[in-house]
Amino acid sequence: MTQTRRAQILMEPGDYSRLEKLARQSGVSVAELVRRAVKEQYFAGRTAVPKAAKRICGMNLPVIEWEEAEKDIAEGHDGALP
């Protein structure tokens, strides 16, 4: 198991209350919210999935076979694919 380190921060009471509410809604601790925020803000690199990609994947869009998609694309280009 990885050894963890402790970090302590001081926050305005209103900000902390908002974090507590978000934590309850998310079913995680305030500490976990802070860890996630730090990772996303400061450590997200090329391996991180961009927010736009996460949103698109979460849309539950219909999936079609490649042959059908290729046909639709060709029709959109007057039958000639680039």
HTML snippet that shows the backbone in 3Dmol.js (N, CA, C, O; Angstrom):
<script src="https://3Dmol.org/build/3Dmol-min.js"></script>
<div id="view" style="width:600px;height:400px;position:relative"></div>
<script>
const pdb = `
ATOM      1  N   MET A   1       0.832  -1.177   0.000  1.00  0.00           N
ATOM      2  CA  MET A   1       0.000   0.000   0.000  1.00  0.00           C
ATOM      3  C   MET A   1       0.881   1.247   0.000  1.00  0.00           C
ATOM      4  O   MET A   1       1.906   1.292   0.681  1.00  0.00           O
ATOM      5  N   THR A   2       0.479   2.247  -0.761  1.00  0.00           N
ATOM      6  CA  THR A   2       1.241   3.477  -0.858  1.00  0.00           C
ATOM      7  C   THR A   2       1.110   4.290   0.419  1.00  0.00           C
ATOM      8  O   THR A   2       0.023   4.426   0.979  1.00  0.00           O
ATOM      9  N   GLN A   3       2.228   4.821   0.862  1.00  0.00           N
ATOM     10  CA  GLN A   3       2.196   5.668   2.053  1.00  0.00           C
ATOM     11  C   GLN A   3       1.635   7.026   1.655  1.00  0.00           C
ATOM     12  O   GLN A   3       2.037   7.595   0.640  1.00  0.00           O
ATOM     13  N   THR A   4       0.709   7.546   2.451  1.00  0.00           N
ATOM     14  CA  THR A   4       0.118   8.842   2.160  1.00  0.00           C
ATOM     15  C   THR A   4       0.690   9.896   3.097  1.00  0.00           C
ATOM     16  O   THR A   4       1.246   9.586   4.150  1.00  0.00           O
ATOM     17  N   ARG A   5       0.539  11.136   2.687  1.00  0.00           N
ATOM     18  CA  ARG A   5       1.001  12.265   3.492  1.00  0.00           C
ATOM     19  C   ARG A   5      -0.189  13.138   3.841  1.00  0.00           C
ATOM     20  O   ARG A   5      -1.172  13.192   3.102  1.00  0.00           O
ATOM     21  N   ARG A   6      -0.096  13.805   4.944  1.00  0.00           N
ATOM     22  CA  ARG A   6      -1.171  14.668   5.415  1.00  0.00           C
ATOM     23  C   ARG A   6      -0.923  16.102   4.943  1.00  0.00           C
ATOM     24  O   ARG A   6       0.204  16.596   4.980  1.00  0.00           O
ATOM     25  N   ALA A   7      -1.992  16.756   4.500  1.00  0.00           N
ATOM     26  CA  ALA A   7      -1.950  18.180   4.158  1.00  0.00           C
ATOM     27  C   ALA A   7      -3.094  18.855   4.904  1.00  0.00           C
ATOM     28  O   ALA A   7      -4.192  18.306   4.997  1.00  0.00           O
ATOM     29  N   GLN A   8      -2.840  20.015   5.421  1.00  0.00           N
ATOM     30  CA  GLN A   8      -3.883  20.729   6.154  1.00  0.00           C
ATOM     31  C   GLN A   8      -4.088  22.077   5.489  1.00  0.00           C
ATOM     32  O   GLN A   8      -3.126  22.784   5.191  1.00  0.00           O
ATOM     33  N   ILE A   9      -5.351  22.431   5.257  1.00  0.00           N
ATOM     34  CA  ILE A   9      -5.666  23.730   4.660  1.00  0.00           C
ATOM     35  C   ILE A   9      -6.729  24.418   5.517  1.00  0.00           C
ATOM     36  O   ILE A   9      -7.531  23.769   6.187  1.00  0.00           O
ATOM     37  N   LEU A  10      -6.710  25.720   5.475  1.00  0.00           N
ATOM     38  CA  LEU A  10      -7.720  26.517   6.150  1.00  0.00           C
ATOM     39  C   LEU A  10      -8.591  27.156   5.080  1.00  0.00           C
ATOM     40  O   LEU A  10      -8.087  27.654   4.073  1.00  0.00           O
ATOM     41  N   MET A  11      -9.910  27.138   5.304  1.00  0.00           N
ATOM     42  CA  MET A  11     -10.843  27.666   4.310  1.00  0.00           C
ATOM     43  C   MET A  11     -11.855  28.583   4.977  1.00  0.00           C
ATOM     44  O   MET A  11     -12.097  28.507   6.182  1.00  0.00           O
ATOM     45  N   GLU A  12     -12.428  29.436   4.176  1.00  0.00           N
ATOM     46  CA  GLU A  12     -13.533  30.261   4.653  1.00  0.00           C
ATOM     47  C   GLU A  12     -14.694  29.331   4.996  1.00  0.00           C
ATOM     48  O   GLU A  12     -14.910  28.341   4.296  1.00  0.00           O
ATOM     49  N   PRO A  13     -15.438  29.623   6.045  1.00  0.00           N
ATOM     50  CA  PRO A  13     -16.546  28.751   6.444  1.00  0.00           C
ATOM     51  C   PRO A  13     -17.565  28.511   5.325  1.00  0.00           C
ATOM     52  O   PRO A  13     -18.051  27.390   5.170  1.00  0.00           O
ATOM     53  N   GLY A  14     -17.887  29.520   4.564  1.00  0.00           N
ATOM     54  CA  GLY A  14     -18.849  29.358   3.478  1.00  0.00           C
ATOM     55  C   GLY A  14     -18.348  28.415   2.395  1.00  0.00           C
ATOM     56  O   GLY A  14     -19.111  27.605   1.868  1.00  0.00           O
ATOM     57  N   ASP A  15     -17.066  28.521   2.064  1.00  0.00           N
ATOM     58  CA  ASP A  15     -16.484  27.631   1.050  1.00  0.00           C
ATOM     59  C   ASP A  15     -16.499  26.188   1.538  1.00  0.00           C
ATOM     60  O   ASP A  15     -16.808  25.269   0.781  1.00  0.00           O
ATOM     61  N   TYR A  16     -16.163  26.001   2.812  1.00  0.00           N
ATOM     62  CA  TYR A  16     -16.151  24.648   3.363  1.00  0.00           C
ATOM     63  C   TYR A  16     -17.555  24.058   3.374  1.00  0.00           C
ATOM     64  O   TYR A  16     -17.743  22.878   3.079  1.00  0.00           O
ATOM     65  N   SER A  17     -18.531  24.880   3.714  1.00  0.00           N
ATOM     66  CA  SER A  17     -19.923  24.410   3.714  1.00  0.00           C
ATOM     67  C   SER A  17     -20.343  23.965   2.327  1.00  0.00           C
ATOM     68  O   SER A  17     -21.025  22.952   2.174  1.00  0.00           O
ATOM     69  N   ARG A  18     -19.940  24.717   1.323  1.00  0.00           N
ATOM     70  CA  ARG A  18     -20.268  24.335  -0.061  1.00  0.00           C
ATOM     71  C   ARG A  18     -19.604  23.014  -0.432  1.00  0.00           C
ATOM     72  O   ARG A  18     -20.202  22.179  -1.110  1.00  0.00           O
ATOM     73  N   LEU A  19     -18.360  22.830   0.017  1.00  0.00           N
ATOM     74  CA  LEU A  19     -17.670  21.557  -0.243  1.00  0.00           C
ATOM     75  C   LEU A  19     -18.360  20.402   0.464  1.00  0.00           C
ATOM     76  O   LEU A  19     -18.502  19.318  -0.102  1.00  0.00           O
ATOM     77  N   GLU A  20     -18.789  20.633   1.703  1.00  0.00           N
ATOM     78  CA  GLU A  20     -19.501  19.581   2.435  1.00  0.00           C
ATOM     79  C   GLU A  20     -20.769  19.164   1.692  1.00  0.00           C
ATOM     80  O   GLU A  20     -21.077  17.976   1.598  1.00  0.00           O
ATOM     81  N   LYS A  21     -21.492  20.132   1.173  1.00  0.00           N
ATOM     82  CA  LYS A  21     -22.721  19.839   0.431  1.00  0.00           C
ATOM     83  C   LYS A  21     -22.404  19.029  -0.826  1.00  0.00           C
ATOM     84  O   LYS A  21     -23.074  18.039  -1.121  1.00  0.00           O
ATOM     85  N   LEU A  22     -21.379  19.456  -1.564  1.00  0.00           N
ATOM     86  CA  LEU A  22     -20.978  18.717  -2.771  1.00  0.00           C
ATOM     87  C   LEU A  22     -20.528  17.300  -2.423  1.00  0.00           C
ATOM     88  O   LEU A  22     -20.831  16.350  -3.144  1.00  0.00           O
ATOM     89  N   ALA A  23     -19.811  17.169  -1.325  1.00  0.00           N
ATOM     90  CA  ALA A  23     -19.324  15.854  -0.902  1.00  0.00           C
ATOM     91  C   ALA A  23     -20.498  14.930  -0.586  1.00  0.00           C
ATOM     92  O   ALA A  23     -20.508  13.770  -0.999  1.00  0.00           O
ATOM     93  N   ARG A  24     -21.480  15.442   0.141  1.00  0.00           N
ATOM     94  CA  ARG A  24     -22.662  14.633   0.463  1.00  0.00           C
ATOM     95  C   ARG A  24     -23.379  14.207  -0.814  1.00  0.00           C
ATOM     96  O   ARG A  24     -23.777  13.051  -0.953  1.00  0.00           O
ATOM     97  N   GLN A  25     -23.540  15.144  -1.743  1.00  0.00           N
ATOM     98  CA  GLN A  25     -24.225  14.835  -3.003  1.00  0.00           C
ATOM     99  C   GLN A  25     -23.461  13.799  -3.820  1.00  0.00           C
ATOM    100  O   GLN A  25     -24.060  12.979  -4.515  1.00  0.00           O
ATOM    101  N   SER A  26     -22.139  13.844  -3.729  1.00  0.00           N
ATOM    102  CA  SER A  26     -21.293  12.928  -4.498  1.00  0.00           C
ATOM    103  C   SER A  26     -21.033  11.617  -3.775  1.00  0.00           C
ATOM    104  O   SER A  26     -20.543  10.663  -4.379  1.00  0.00           O
ATOM    105  N   GLY A  27     -21.356  11.559  -2.493  1.00  0.00           N
ATOM    106  CA  GLY A  27     -21.125  10.346  -1.725  1.00  0.00           C
ATOM    107  C   GLY A  27     -19.662  10.111  -1.392  1.00  0.00           C
ATOM    108  O   GLY A  27     -19.236   8.969  -1.220  1.00  0.00           O
ATOM    109  N   VAL A  28     -18.886  11.198  -1.299  1.00  0.00           N
ATOM    110  CA  VAL A  28     -17.473  11.090  -0.944  1.00  0.00           C
ATOM    111  C   VAL A  28     -17.176  12.088   0.170  1.00  0.00           C
ATOM    112  O   VAL A  28     -18.024  12.904   0.531  1.00  0.00           O
ATOM    113  N   SER A  29     -15.967  12.010   0.707  1.00  0.00           N
ATOM    114  CA  SER A  29     -15.565  12.935   1.758  1.00  0.00           C
ATOM    115  C   SER A  29     -15.091  14.258   1.147  1.00  0.00           C
ATOM    116  O   SER A  29     -14.798  14.345  -0.045  1.00  0.00           O
ATOM    117  N   VAL A  30     -15.027  15.281   2.001  1.00  0.00           N
ATOM    118  CA  VAL A  30     -14.485  16.566   1.569  1.00  0.00           C
ATOM    119  C   VAL A  30     -13.027  16.369   1.129  1.00  0.00           C
ATOM    120  O   VAL A  30     -12.590  16.944   0.132  1.00  0.00           O
ATOM    121  N   ALA A  31     -12.292  15.561   1.874  1.00  0.00           N
ATOM    122  CA  ALA A  31     -10.892  15.301   1.530  1.00  0.00           C
ATOM    123  C   ALA A  31     -10.770  14.704   0.129  1.00  0.00           C
ATOM    124  O   ALA A  31      -9.876  15.072  -0.632  1.00  0.00           O
ATOM    125  N   GLU A  32     -11.673  13.780  -0.206  1.00  0.00           N
ATOM    126  CA  GLU A  32     -11.631  13.169  -1.535  1.00  0.00           C
ATOM    127  C   GLU A  32     -11.930  14.197  -2.619  1.00  0.00           C
ATOM    128  O   GLU A  32     -11.303  14.180  -3.678  1.00  0.00           O
ATOM    129  N   LEU A  33     -12.882  15.092  -2.364  1.00  0.00           N
ATOM    130  CA  LEU A  33     -13.160  16.165  -3.333  1.00  0.00           C
ATOM    131  C   LEU A  33     -11.923  17.017  -3.567  1.00  0.00           C
ATOM    132  O   LEU A  33     -11.598  17.360  -4.704  1.00  0.00           O
ATOM    133  N   VAL A  34     -11.234  17.356  -2.478  1.00  0.00           N
ATOM    134  CA  VAL A  34     -10.034  18.189  -2.585  1.00  0.00           C
ATOM    135  C   VAL A  34      -8.941  17.439  -3.351  1.00  0.00           C
ATOM    136  O   VAL A  34      -8.281  18.017  -4.214  1.00  0.00           O
ATOM    137  N   ARG A  35      -8.747  16.143  -3.033  1.00  0.00           N
ATOM    138  CA  ARG A  35      -7.738  15.356  -3.755  1.00  0.00           C
ATOM    139  C   ARG A  35      -8.034  15.327  -5.247  1.00  0.00           C
ATOM    140  O   ARG A  35      -7.139  15.513  -6.071  1.00  0.00           O
ATOM    141  N   ARG A  36      -9.302  15.093  -5.587  1.00  0.00           N
ATOM    142  CA  ARG A  36      -9.691  15.052  -7.007  1.00  0.00           C
ATOM    143  C   ARG A  36      -9.451  16.396  -7.686  1.00  0.00           C
ATOM    144  O   ARG A  36      -8.958  16.449  -8.812  1.00  0.00           O
ATOM    145  N   ALA A  37      -9.799  17.474  -7.004  1.00  0.00           N
ATOM    146  CA  ALA A  37      -9.618  18.808  -7.582  1.00  0.00           C
ATOM    147  C   ALA A  37      -8.140  19.103  -7.826  1.00  0.00           C
ATOM    148  O   ALA A  37      -7.776  19.654  -8.865  1.00  0.00           O
ATOM    149  N   VAL A  38      -7.294  18.736  -6.868  1.00  0.00           N
ATOM    150  CA  VAL A  38      -5.856  18.960  -7.021  1.00  0.00           C
ATOM    151  C   VAL A  38      -5.321  18.159  -8.202  1.00  0.00           C
ATOM    152  O   VAL A  38      -4.566  18.681  -9.022  1.00  0.00           O
ATOM    153  N   LYS A  39      -5.712  16.893  -8.286  1.00  0.00           N
ATOM    154  CA  LYS A  39      -5.248  16.061  -9.404  1.00  0.00           C
ATOM    155  C   LYS A  39      -5.689  16.637 -10.744  1.00  0.00           C
ATOM    156  O   LYS A  39      -4.904  16.716 -11.690  1.00  0.00           O
ATOM    157  N   GLU A  40      -6.960  17.040 -10.810  1.00  0.00           N
ATOM    158  CA  GLU A  40      -7.487  17.569 -12.076  1.00  0.00           C
ATOM    159  C   GLU A  40      -6.823  18.890 -12.453  1.00  0.00           C
ATOM    160  O   GLU A  40      -6.484  19.110 -13.616  1.00  0.00           O
ATOM    161  N   GLN A  41      -6.640  19.764 -11.473  1.00  0.00           N
ATOM    162  CA  GLN A  41      -6.104  21.090 -11.747  1.00  0.00           C
ATOM    163  C   GLN A  41      -4.605  21.084 -12.024  1.00  0.00           C
ATOM    164  O   GLN A  41      -4.134  21.776 -12.927  1.00  0.00           O
ATOM    165  N   TYR A  42      -3.858  20.304 -11.248  1.00  0.00           N
ATOM    166  CA  TYR A  42      -2.407  20.407 -11.316  1.00  0.00           C
ATOM    167  C   TYR A  42      -1.682  19.207 -11.907  1.00  0.00           C
ATOM    168  O   TYR A  42      -0.554  19.343 -12.380  1.00  0.00           O
ATOM    169  N   PHE A  43      -2.298  18.053 -11.890  1.00  0.00           N
ATOM    170  CA  PHE A  43      -1.583  16.857 -12.318  1.00  0.00           C
ATOM    171  C   PHE A  43      -2.143  16.226 -13.579  1.00  0.00           C
ATOM    172  O   PHE A  43      -1.604  15.227 -14.057  1.00  0.00           O
ATOM    173  N   ALA A  44      -3.202  16.782 -14.122  1.00  0.00           N
ATOM    174  CA  ALA A  44      -3.792  16.206 -15.329  1.00  0.00           C
ATOM    175  C   ALA A  44      -2.815  16.426 -16.486  1.00  0.00           C
ATOM    176  O   ALA A  44      -2.467  17.559 -16.818  1.00  0.00           O
ATOM    177  N   GLY A  45      -2.394  15.348 -17.072  1.00  0.00           N
ATOM    178  CA  GLY A  45      -1.448  15.434 -18.186  1.00  0.00           C
ATOM    179  C   GLY A  45      -2.063  14.877 -19.441  1.00  0.00           C
ATOM    180  O   GLY A  45      -3.284  14.847 -19.599  1.00  0.00           O
ATOM    181  N   ARG A  46      -1.217  14.443 -20.316  1.00  0.00           N
ATOM    182  CA  ARG A  46      -1.684  13.900 -21.595  1.00  0.00           C
ATOM    183  C   ARG A  46      -2.487  12.627 -21.430  1.00  0.00           C
ATOM    184  O   ARG A  46      -3.276  12.270 -22.305  1.00  0.00           O
ATOM    185  N   THR A  47      -2.294  11.941 -20.318  1.00  0.00           N
ATOM    186  CA  THR A  47      -3.021  10.694 -20.115  1.00  0.00           C
ATOM    187  C   THR A  47      -4.437  10.943 -19.593  1.00  0.00           C
ATOM    188  O   THR A  47      -5.273  10.040 -19.602  1.00  0.00           O
ATOM    189  N   ALA A  48      -4.698  12.158 -19.144  1.00  0.00           N
ATOM    190  CA  ALA A  48      -6.032  12.462 -18.621  1.00  0.00           C
ATOM    191  C   ALA A  48      -7.021  12.618 -19.772  1.00  0.00           C
ATOM    192  O   ALA A  48      -6.676  13.136 -20.835  1.00  0.00           O
ATOM    193  N   VAL A  49      -8.229  12.173 -19.553  1.00  0.00           N
ATOM    194  CA  VAL A  49      -9.273  12.312 -20.557  1.00  0.00           C
ATOM    195  C   VAL A  49      -9.839  13.722 -20.453  1.00  0.00           C
ATOM    196  O   VAL A  49     -10.300  14.126 -19.386  1.00  0.00           O
ATOM    197  N   PRO A  50      -9.808  14.477 -21.551  1.00  0.00           N
ATOM    198  CA  PRO A  50     -10.337  15.839 -21.511  1.00  0.00           C
ATOM    199  C   PRO A  50     -11.810  15.860 -21.103  1.00  0.00           C
ATOM    200  O   PRO A  50     -12.550  14.906 -21.344  1.00  0.00           O
ATOM    201  N   LYS A  51     -12.218  16.960 -20.485  1.00  0.00           N
ATOM    202  CA  LYS A  51     -13.595  17.101 -20.026  1.00  0.00           C
ATOM    203  C   LYS A  51     -14.579  16.907 -21.177  1.00  0.00           C
ATOM    204  O   LYS A  51     -15.619  16.273 -21.000  1.00  0.00           O
ATOM    205  N   ALA A  52     -14.263  17.441 -22.343  1.00  0.00           N
ATOM    206  CA  ALA A  52     -15.170  17.313 -23.485  1.00  0.00           C
ATOM    207  C   ALA A  52     -15.366  15.846 -23.850  1.00  0.00           C
ATOM    208  O   ALA A  52     -16.483  15.430 -24.157  1.00  0.00           O
ATOM    209  N   ALA A  53     -14.300  15.064 -23.821  1.00  0.00           N
ATOM    210  CA  ALA A  53     -14.412  13.643 -24.151  1.00  0.00           C
ATOM    211  C   ALA A  53     -15.266  12.916 -23.115  1.00  0.00           C
ATOM    212  O   ALA A  53     -16.054  12.038 -23.467  1.00  0.00           O
ATOM    213  N   LYS A  54     -15.113  13.277 -21.838  1.00  0.00           N
ATOM    214  CA  LYS A  54     -15.922  12.656 -20.792  1.00  0.00           C
ATOM    215  C   LYS A  54     -17.398  12.969 -21.012  1.00  0.00           C
ATOM    216  O   LYS A  54     -18.256  12.101 -20.850  1.00  0.00           O
ATOM    217  N   ARG A  55     -17.687  14.224 -21.386  1.00  0.00           N
ATOM    218  CA  ARG A  55     -19.079  14.607 -21.613  1.00  0.00           C
ATOM    219  C   ARG A  55     -19.668  13.869 -22.813  1.00  0.00           C
ATOM    220  O   ARG A  55     -20.806  13.402 -22.761  1.00  0.00           O
ATOM    221  N   ILE A  56     -18.902  13.766 -23.876  1.00  0.00           N
ATOM    222  CA  ILE A  56     -19.384  13.068 -25.068  1.00  0.00           C
ATOM    223  C   ILE A  56     -19.651  11.604 -24.750  1.00  0.00           C
ATOM    224  O   ILE A  56     -20.676  11.056 -25.155  1.00  0.00           O
ATOM    225  N   CYS A  57     -18.737  10.969 -24.028  1.00  0.00           N
ATOM    226  CA  CYS A  57     -18.916   9.563 -23.672  1.00  0.00           C
ATOM    227  C   CYS A  57     -20.120   9.360 -22.757  1.00  0.00           C
ATOM    228  O   CYS A  57     -20.733   8.292 -22.763  1.00  0.00           O
ATOM    229  N   GLY A  58     -20.452  10.362 -21.986  1.00  0.00           N
ATOM    230  CA  GLY A  58     -21.573  10.263 -21.077  1.00  0.00           C
ATOM    231  C   GLY A  58     -22.918  10.560 -21.716  1.00  0.00           C
ATOM    232  O   GLY A  58     -23.944  10.501 -21.038  1.00  0.00           O
ATOM    233  N   MET A  59     -22.938  10.878 -23.003  1.00  0.00           N
ATOM    234  CA  MET A  59     -24.178  11.250 -23.682  1.00  0.00           C
ATOM    235  C   MET A  59     -25.033  10.061 -24.100  1.00  0.00           C
ATOM    236  O   MET A  59     -26.188  10.241 -24.484  1.00  0.00           O
ATOM    237  N   ASN A  60     -24.491   8.861 -24.032  1.00  0.00           N
ATOM    238  CA  ASN A  60     -25.222   7.669 -24.459  1.00  0.00           C
ATOM    239  C   ASN A  60     -25.770   7.816 -25.873  1.00  0.00           C
ATOM    240  O   ASN A  60     -26.944   7.553 -26.131  1.00  0.00           O
ATOM    241  N   LEU A  61     -24.902   8.238 -26.777  1.00  0.00           N
ATOM    242  CA  LEU A  61     -25.290   8.414 -28.171  1.00  0.00           C
ATOM    243  C   LEU A  61     -25.448   7.062 -28.854  1.00  0.00           C
ATOM    244  O   LEU A  61     -24.831   6.080 -28.442  1.00  0.00           O
ATOM    245  N   PRO A  62     -26.272   7.008 -29.895  1.00  0.00           N
ATOM    246  CA  PRO A  62     -26.428   5.730 -30.592  1.00  0.00           C
ATOM    247  C   PRO A  62     -25.116   5.322 -31.274  1.00  0.00           C
ATOM    248  O   PRO A  62     -24.336   6.165 -31.718  1.00  0.00           O
ATOM    249  N   VAL A  63     -24.902   4.029 -31.341  1.00  0.00           N
ATOM    250  CA  VAL A  63     -23.696   3.492 -31.969  1.00  0.00           C
ATOM    251  C   VAL A  63     -24.120   2.750 -33.230  1.00  0.00           C
ATOM    252  O   VAL A  63     -25.043   1.936 -33.204  1.00  0.00           O
ATOM    253  N   ILE A  64     -23.429   3.044 -34.340  1.00  0.00           N
ATOM    254  CA  ILE A  64     -23.746   2.364 -35.598  1.00  0.00           C
ATOM    255  C   ILE A  64     -22.494   1.659 -36.105  1.00  0.00           C
ATOM    256  O   ILE A  64     -21.378   1.970 -35.690  1.00  0.00           O
ATOM    257  N   GLU A  65     -22.694   0.722 -36.993  1.00  0.00           N
ATOM    258  CA  GLU A  65     -21.575  -0.003 -37.590  1.00  0.00           C
ATOM    259  C   GLU A  65     -20.804   0.915 -38.542  1.00  0.00           C
ATOM    260  O   GLU A  65     -21.367   1.855 -39.103  1.00  0.00           O
ATOM    261  N   TRP A  66     -19.499   0.628 -38.716  1.00  0.00           N
ATOM    262  CA  TRP A  66     -18.658   1.472 -39.539  1.00  0.00           C
ATOM    263  C   TRP A  66     -19.174   1.569 -40.974  1.00  0.00           C
ATOM    264  O   TRP A  66     -19.139   2.648 -41.566  1.00  0.00           O
ATOM    265  N   GLU A  67     -19.644   0.481 -41.530  1.00  0.00           N
ATOM    266  CA  GLU A  67     -20.112   0.508 -42.915  1.00  0.00           C
ATOM    267  C   GLU A  67     -21.253   1.515 -43.078  1.00  0.00           C
ATOM    268  O   GLU A  67     -21.302   2.249 -44.065  1.00  0.00           O
ATOM    269  N   GLU A  68     -22.160   1.547 -42.115  1.00  0.00           N
ATOM    270  CA  GLU A  68     -23.272   2.493 -42.165  1.00  0.00           C
ATOM    271  C   GLU A  68     -22.767   3.925 -42.001  1.00  0.00           C
ATOM    272  O   GLU A  68     -23.230   4.831 -42.694  1.00  0.00           O
ATOM    273  N   ALA A  69     -21.825   4.129 -41.090  1.00  0.00           N
ATOM    274  CA  ALA A  69     -21.263   5.461 -40.882  1.00  0.00           C
ATOM    275  C   ALA A  69     -20.533   5.932 -42.124  1.00  0.00           C
ATOM    276  O   ALA A  69     -20.649   7.093 -42.515  1.00  0.00           O
ATOM    277  N   GLU A  70     -19.771   5.026 -42.752  1.00  0.00           N
ATOM    278  CA  GLU A  70     -19.026   5.369 -43.957  1.00  0.00           C
ATOM    279  C   GLU A  70     -19.978   5.776 -45.075  1.00  0.00           C
ATOM    280  O   GLU A  70     -19.711   6.726 -45.811  1.00  0.00           O
ATOM    281  N   LYS A  71     -21.089   5.055 -45.199  1.00  0.00           N
ATOM    282  CA  LYS A  71     -22.099   5.381 -46.207  1.00  0.00           C
ATOM    283  C   LYS A  71     -22.685   6.770 -45.950  1.00  0.00           C
ATOM    284  O   LYS A  71     -22.831   7.566 -46.878  1.00  0.00           O
ATOM    285  N   ASP A  72     -23.016   7.055 -44.701  1.00  0.00           N
ATOM    286  CA  ASP A  72     -23.561   8.373 -44.343  1.00  0.00           C
ATOM    287  C   ASP A  72     -22.564   9.487 -44.651  1.00  0.00           C
ATOM    288  O   ASP A  72     -22.942  10.550 -45.143  1.00  0.00           O
ATOM    289  N   ILE A  73     -21.289   9.235 -44.357  1.00  0.00           N
ATOM    290  CA  ILE A  73     -20.247  10.233 -44.629  1.00  0.00           C
ATOM    291  C   ILE A  73     -20.129  10.467 -46.127  1.00  0.00           C
ATOM    292  O   ILE A  73     -20.056  11.608 -46.583  1.00  0.00           O
ATOM    293  N   ALA A  74     -20.112   9.378 -46.888  1.00  0.00           N
ATOM    294  CA  ALA A  74     -19.999   9.493 -48.347  1.00  0.00           C
ATOM    295  C   ALA A  74     -21.173  10.269 -48.924  1.00  0.00           C
ATOM    296  O   ALA A  74     -20.988  11.109 -49.805  1.00  0.00           O
ATOM    297  N   GLU A  75     -22.381   9.997 -48.435  1.00  0.00           N
ATOM    298  CA  GLU A  75     -23.557  10.717 -48.906  1.00  0.00           C
ATOM    299  C   GLU A  75     -23.429  12.207 -48.600  1.00  0.00           C
ATOM    300  O   GLU A  75     -23.878  13.041 -49.386  1.00  0.00           O
ATOM    301  N   GLY A  76     -22.837  12.539 -47.494  1.00  0.00           N
ATOM    302  CA  GLY A  76     -22.639  13.931 -47.127  1.00  0.00           C
ATOM    303  C   GLY A  76     -21.596  14.622 -47.987  1.00  0.00           C
ATOM    304  O   GLY A  76     -21.534  15.850 -48.032  1.00  0.00           O
ATOM    305  N   HIS A  77     -20.775  13.830 -48.674  1.00  0.00           N
ATOM    306  CA  HIS A  77     -19.754  14.364 -49.569  1.00  0.00           C
ATOM    307  C   HIS A  77     -20.084  14.063 -51.020  1.00  0.00           C
ATOM    308  O   HIS A  77     -19.187  13.887 -51.845  1.00  0.00           O
ATOM    309  N   ASP A  78     -21.361  14.005 -51.328  1.00  0.00           N
ATOM    310  CA  ASP A  78     -21.815  13.711 -52.686  1.00  0.00           C
ATOM    311  C   ASP A  78     -21.222  12.428 -53.250  1.00  0.00           C
ATOM    312  O   ASP A  78     -20.917  12.348 -54.440  1.00  0.00           O
ATOM    313  N   GLY A  79     -21.060  11.431 -52.400  1.00  0.00           N
ATOM    314  CA  GLY A  79     -20.620  10.119 -52.826  1.00  0.00           C
ATOM    315  C   GLY A  79     -19.115   9.939 -52.896  1.00  0.00           C
ATOM    316  O   GLY A  79     -18.641   8.819 -53.088  1.00  0.00           O
ATOM    317  N   ALA A  80     -18.357  11.005 -52.746  1.00  0.00           N
ATOM    318  CA  ALA A  80     -16.899  10.914 -52.829  1.00  0.00           C
ATOM    319  C   ALA A  80     -16.269  11.176 -51.471  1.00  0.00           C
ATOM    320  O   ALA A  80     -16.403  12.265 -50.914  1.00  0.00           O
ATOM    321  N   LEU A  81     -15.589  10.179 -50.948  1.00  0.00           N
ATOM    322  CA  LEU A  81     -14.884  10.378 -49.685  1.00  0.00           C
ATOM    323  C   LEU A  81     -13.566  11.079 -49.926  1.00  0.00           C
ATOM    324  O   LEU A  81     -12.912  10.843 -50.942  1.00  0.00           O
ATOM    325  N   PRO A  82     -13.168  11.938 -49.005  1.00  0.00           N
ATOM    326  CA  PRO A  82     -11.875  12.642 -49.173  1.00  0.00           C
ATOM    327  C   PRO A  82     -10.713  11.685 -49.114  1.00  0.00           C
ATOM    328  O   PRO A  82      -9.562  12.104 -49.236  1.00  0.00           O
TER     329      PRO A  82
END
`;
const viewer = $3Dmol.createViewer("view");
viewer.addModel(pdb, "pdb");
viewer.setStyle({}, {cartoon: {color: "spectrum"}});
viewer.zoomTo();
viewer.render();
</script>
